[in-house]
Amino acid sequence: MIRTRRLPRLPLRPERRKELLHAGMRGAIAAMSMSGMRTFTVHMGLLGETPPETIVGEHGPQALRSLSEDSREVVVELLHWTYGAGGGAVFGSLPDAVRQRPWAGPVYGMVLWFGFQTVLARLLDLPQEGGRSVRERIALVLDHALYGAILSELRRRPQQ
């Protein structure tokens, strides 16, 4: 019989753990919605290569870069959804007084984009990010606002 080790539990009350898992799920769903919006903006000619594609294409492991285009797209999507779930869990860990504001989610999404632009894109030396047109930047800001709006569920939670 194979013994498996149990993962450590977060030192949180069960209801708080449940809320963070729910927030992570919302983050994954929000990232999926962003993917849909990006598909639309790319096909409309408003956006070229997306940031996840750029990161994988320029900094991904060779094994990932050597995949067929279709397989690489699938992996990039899964990575993006996982990253979105993590961002959702971080949003879920914010204090209720912040998180329950109607504007909190969209602002959080736009702050994530701004942080990517000002920190991560520079650390990874992603030349495309600095050279994006105003149209592309607007498309990216809007899809991050969508991400945040879905995180916040566009409403306040009922008061208990």
Secondary structure, DSSP 8 states (H G I E B T S, - for coil): ----------SS-HHHHHHHHHHHHHHHHHHHHHHHHHHHHHHTTS--S-HHHHHHHHHS-HHHHTS-HHHHHHHHHHHHHHHHHHHHHHHHTS-HHHHTSTTHHHHHHHHHHHHIIIIIHHHTT-HHHHT--HHHHHHHHHHHHHHHHHHTTTS-----
